[in-house]
Amino acid sequence: MKIKVLVADDQDLVRTGLRMILNAQPNIEVVGEASNGKQAVELAQALSPDVCLFDIRMPEMDGIEATRTLLQELNLPLSVVVITTFDLDEYVYGALKAGAKGFLLKDAGPELLTQAISAAYQGDALIAPSITARLLETFANQNQAENPIQPIEPLTDREEQVLKTVAKGLTNAEIAESLHISLSTVKTHLASLMQKIQARNRVEIAMWAHETNRVSK
C-alpha cells in the first residue's frame, strides 16, 4: 500500500520536481498538487492524502494557515511536512506550532525527503538535522514570554536525556545508539514524554526542550 501524498507549492518547477522524486519511490504516490494553500485544503478534504507536503510561502493561504486549518480546525487524520527555502525562516516555528510533523529545506535531497514522508506517515517526525538546534532555539527564545507547559509529572533522568537528543534532531535509531538502549525503549520514553508535556509529536518535544532551556544544560 502506497503512501498518498499531496504536494502544495506555488512554483510549477518545484512541484514537478517534488512529484518526480516522490513518485520514483516504490511506496509513495503523489495523488494531488496545489498551487496555493486554499486549494491545498480543498484537495486534502477531497483526496484524503496520508501526508501533505507544504511550502510555507504560498498565495491566498500560506502553508502555516493551511496546516492549522487541516490539523486543528478540521482535525483531519493526516500529517503535514513543511518545506522551506531558508534555514532560518520566521514562519517555520509557526508551522510547527500549527501541528506540522517536520520540516526540510528544499535542497534536502531525495533521500531525506522520502525519509520525512515515511516518518510522518508512521506518526513520527523528521527535522532536518542541519537546522534543528539553531532554528528551534532561536524561535523558542523569541517566545519565552509564553509560559511553557509544565510536565504533569517530573521527567526521569533518562527522559531528560532522550529529550535532549530529540531536540538535536536525532532519529529513534540514533537515539538508541547514542544512549545504548533498545529502539522499543526509545519509543516508550518518547510516549511518556509526550504524555507528560502534552506534546503531539517529537517536533513539539524538541520545541518544548528549547522553550524550557533544557538543551543548553
C-alpha positions as CSV (number, residue, x, y, z in Angstrom):
1,M,0.0,0.0,0.0
2,K,1.5,3.3,-1.1
3,I,1.7,6.5,1.0
4,K,-0.6,9.0,-0.6
5,V,1.0,12.5,-0.7
6,L,-0.5,15.9,-1.6
7,V,2.1,18.5,-2.7
8,A,1.5,22.2,-2.4
9,D,3.9,24.9,-3.8
10,D,3.2,28.0,-5.8
11,Q,6.2,27.3,-8.2
12,D,5.4,24.9,-11.0
13,L,9.0,23.7,-11.3
14,V,9.3,22.9,-7.6
15,R,6.0,20.9,-7.7
16,T,7.2,19.0,-10.7
17,G,10.5,18.2,-9.1
18,L,8.9,17.0,-5.9
19,R,6.4,14.9,-7.7
20,M,9.1,13.2,-9.8
21,I,11.2,12.5,-6.7
22,L,8.3,11.1,-4.7
23,N,6.7,9.1,-7.5
24,A,10.0,7.4,-8.1
25,Q,9.8,5.8,-4.7
26,P,8.1,2.3,-4.7
27,N,6.0,3.1,-1.6
28,I,4.9,6.7,-2.3
29,E,2.3,8.2,-4.8
30,V,1.5,11.9,-5.3
31,V,-2.3,12.0,-5.5
32,G,-2.6,15.7,-6.0
33,E,-0.9,19.1,-6.4
34,A,-1.9,22.6,-5.3
35,S,-0.5,26.0,-6.2
36,N,-1.8,27.7,-3.1
37,G,-2.9,26.9,0.5
38,K,-6.6,27.4,-0.1
39,Q,-6.5,24.8,-2.9
40,A,-4.4,22.5,-0.8
41,V,-7.0,22.5,2.0
42,E,-9.8,21.8,-0.5
43,L,-7.8,18.9,-2.2
44,A,-6.8,17.4,1.2
45,Q,-10.5,17.2,2.1
46,A,-11.4,15.7,-1.3
47,L,-8.4,13.3,-1.8
48,S,-7.7,12.2,1.8
49,P,-3.9,12.0,1.5
50,D,-1.8,10.4,4.2
51,V,0.8,13.2,4.1
52,C,0.7,16.8,2.9
53,L,4.0,18.4,1.8
54,F,3.5,22.1,2.1
55,D,5.7,25.1,1.1
56,I,5.4,27.9,3.7
57,R,5.1,30.9,1.4
58,M,2.1,30.5,-0.9
59,P,-0.6,32.9,-2.1
60,E,-4.2,33.1,-0.8
61,M,-3.4,30.9,2.2
62,D,0.2,30.2,3.3
63,G,1.4,26.8,4.5
64,I,1.0,27.7,8.2
65,E,-2.6,28.6,7.9
66,A,-3.3,25.6,5.7
67,T,-1.6,23.3,8.3
68,R,-3.6,24.8,11.1
69,T,-6.9,24.6,9.2
70,L,-6.4,20.9,8.4
71,L,-5.0,19.7,11.7
72,Q,-6.7,22.0,14.3
73,E,-9.9,23.2,12.7
74,L,-10.9,20.3,10.6
75,N,-8.9,17.7,12.6
76,L,-8.2,15.6,9.6
77,P,-6.3,12.3,10.0
78,L,-3.2,13.2,8.1
79,S,0.3,14.5,8.6
80,V,2.0,17.7,7.3
81,V,5.6,18.1,6.4
82,V,6.8,21.7,5.8
83,I,9.5,22.6,3.3
84,T,11.2,26.0,3.1
85,T,13.9,27.7,1.1
86,F,15.6,29.4,4.1
87,D,17.2,27.7,7.1
88,L,16.0,30.4,9.4
89,D,12.5,31.2,8.3
90,E,10.3,33.0,10.8
91,Y,7.3,31.0,9.6
92,V,8.7,27.6,10.4
93,Y,8.2,27.9,14.1
94,G,4.6,28.9,13.5
95,A,4.1,25.9,11.2
96,L,5.4,23.5,13.9
97,K,3.1,25.1,16.4
98,A,0.2,24.5,14.0
99,G,1.0,20.8,14.1
100,A,3.4,20.1,11.3
101,K,5.4,16.9,12.0
102,G,8.6,18.0,10.4
103,F,10.4,20.4,8.1
104,L,13.1,20.3,5.5
105,L,15.0,22.6,3.3
106,K,14.1,22.4,-0.4
107,D,17.6,21.3,-1.2
108,A,17.4,18.4,1.3
109,G,17.7,15.9,-1.4
110,P,15.5,12.8,-2.4
111,E,16.7,10.6,0.4
112,L,15.9,13.0,3.3
113,L,12.6,14.0,1.6
114,T,11.4,10.4,1.3
115,Q,12.5,9.7,4.9
116,A,10.5,12.7,6.1
117,I,7.4,11.5,4.2
118,S,7.7,8.0,5.6
119,A,8.3,9.2,9.1
120,A,5.3,11.4,9.0
121,Y,3.2,8.5,7.7
122,Q,4.3,6.4,10.6
123,G,3.4,9.0,13.1
124,D,6.9,10.1,13.7
125,A,8.6,13.3,12.6
126,L,11.9,14.2,10.9
127,I,13.5,17.6,11.3
128,A,16.5,18.5,9.1
129,P,19.4,17.9,11.5
130,S,21.5,20.7,10.0
131,I,19.0,23.4,11.2
132,T,17.2,21.8,14.1
133,A,19.1,23.2,17.1
134,R,19.6,26.7,15.7
135,L,16.2,27.3,14.4
136,L,14.2,25.9,17.3
137,E,16.4,27.6,19.9
138,T,16.1,31.0,18.1
139,F,12.4,30.9,17.9
140,A,12.0,29.4,21.4
141,N,13.9,32.3,22.8
142,Q,11.6,34.7,20.9
143,N,8.7,33.0,22.6
144,Q,10.0,33.0,26.2
145,A,7.1,35.3,27.1
146,E,4.8,32.4,26.7
147,N,4.8,30.3,29.8
148,P,5.9,26.8,28.6
149,I,3.7,23.9,29.7
150,Q,4.8,22.3,32.9
151,P,5.1,18.5,33.0
152,I,2.2,16.6,34.5
153,E,4.8,14.5,36.3
154,P,8.6,15.2,36.8
155,L,10.8,13.8,34.0
156,T,13.1,10.9,34.8
157,D,16.8,11.3,34.2
158,R,16.6,9.0,31.2
159,E,13.7,11.0,29.8
160,E,15.7,14.2,30.1
161,Q,18.5,12.5,28.1
162,V,16.1,11.4,25.4
163,L,14.6,14.9,25.4
164,K,17.9,16.5,24.5
165,T,18.6,14.0,21.7
166,V,15.3,14.7,20.2
167,A,16.0,18.4,20.3
168,K,19.2,17.8,18.4
169,G,17.2,16.2,15.6
170,L,18.3,12.6,16.2
171,T,16.2,9.7,14.8
172,N,14.9,6.9,17.1
173,A,17.7,4.6,15.8
174,E,20.4,7.3,16.5
175,I,18.9,7.9,20.0
176,A,19.1,4.2,20.8
177,E,22.7,4.0,19.6
178,S,23.8,7.1,21.5
179,L,22.1,6.2,24.8
180,H,22.8,2.4,24.4
181,I,19.2,1.4,24.8
182,S,16.8,-0.5,22.5
183,L,14.6,1.0,19.9
184,S,11.5,-0.1,21.8
185,T,12.8,1.6,24.9
186,V,13.3,4.9,23.0
187,K,9.7,4.7,21.8
188,T,8.5,4.1,25.4
189,H,10.3,7.1,26.6
190,L,9.0,9.3,23.8
191,A,5.4,8.2,24.5
192,S,6.0,9.1,28.2
193,L,7.4,12.5,27.3
194,M,4.5,13.3,25.0
195,Q,2.1,12.4,27.8
196,K,3.9,14.4,30.5
197,I,4.4,17.6,28.5
198,Q,1.2,17.3,26.4
199,A,3.1,17.1,23.1
200,R,1.5,15.7,19.9
201,N,4.8,14.5,18.3
202,R,8.6,14.7,18.5
203,V,8.7,18.1,16.9
204,E,6.7,19.6,19.8
205,I,9.0,17.7,22.2
206,A,12.0,19.4,20.6
207,M,10.3,22.8,20.8
208,W,9.5,22.3,24.4
209,A,13.1,21.3,25.2
210,H,14.3,24.7,23.8
211,E,11.5,26.7,25.4
212,T,12.4,25.4,28.8
213,N,16.2,25.9,28.2
214,R,16.9,22.2,28.7
215,V,19.1,21.9,25.6
216,S,21.9,24.1,27.0
217,K,22.1,22.2,30.3
